[in-house]
Amino acid sequence: MHPWAESEKTRMTDIFSKAKRSAVMARIRARGNKSTELAFMHLLRRHSITGWRRHMSIALPKQIASKGRSKSHKVRPDFVFPKARVAIFLDGCFWHGCPLHGTSPVSNGTFWSTKLAANQQRDRRINRQLRIRRWSVIRVWEHQLGDGLRLISKVRATLGKVSVT
C-alpha cells in the first residue's frame, strides 16, 4: 500500500446511510460546461451572431420528464435563439459518449456504461420532442469548437432555414 493511501483503520466512515448519501448526491447539480460555453459565446460574438440567450427554459410535454422527476417538464439548452426556435446543446465528449473521444472508465464499468447510455437516450428523446414542437436542434461536441468556421457555418445555415418573424 502506498504511504499516502488510506488504510482500513484510518478510513472515515460516512455519517449517512447508503440511501441517504445517494439522495444527497442526487441533489447536486452541475453548473454546466462553463469553459466550453464561454468559448462558443465568444465565437458567436466574434462572428456577430445575435439573438441568442443562454440556458433559456423550453417547456416540453409531460411524457418527456425523467422518471422520478415529474415536477420539471423543461429543458435548458446551452444556447437558444428564441425567435428562430433554434436550440443548441454543447455536449462534452465524455458525458455524452462522443464516438471519437468518448471514453469509458475502467473502474465501476457497469455503472458508467449504464449512465452514459442513459445520457445518450435522454439526448435523443429531447431532440425528438423539440423537433416535434418545431424547434431546430444543433448538437455540438466539445471538440468541434476547434473548427470555429465550420461550426459558425452550421449555425448560420440553421438560422437561415428558419423564418424569423
Buried (B, 14 or more C-beta within 10 A) or exposed (E): EEEEEEEEEEEEEEEEEEEEEEEEEEEEEEEBBEEBBEBBBEBBEEBEBEEBEBEBEBEBEEEBBEEEEEEEBEBBBBBBBBEBBBBBBBBBBBBBBBEEEBEEEEEEEEEBEEEBEEBBEBBEBBBEBBEEEEBBBBBBBBBBBEEBEEBBEBBEEBBEEBEEE
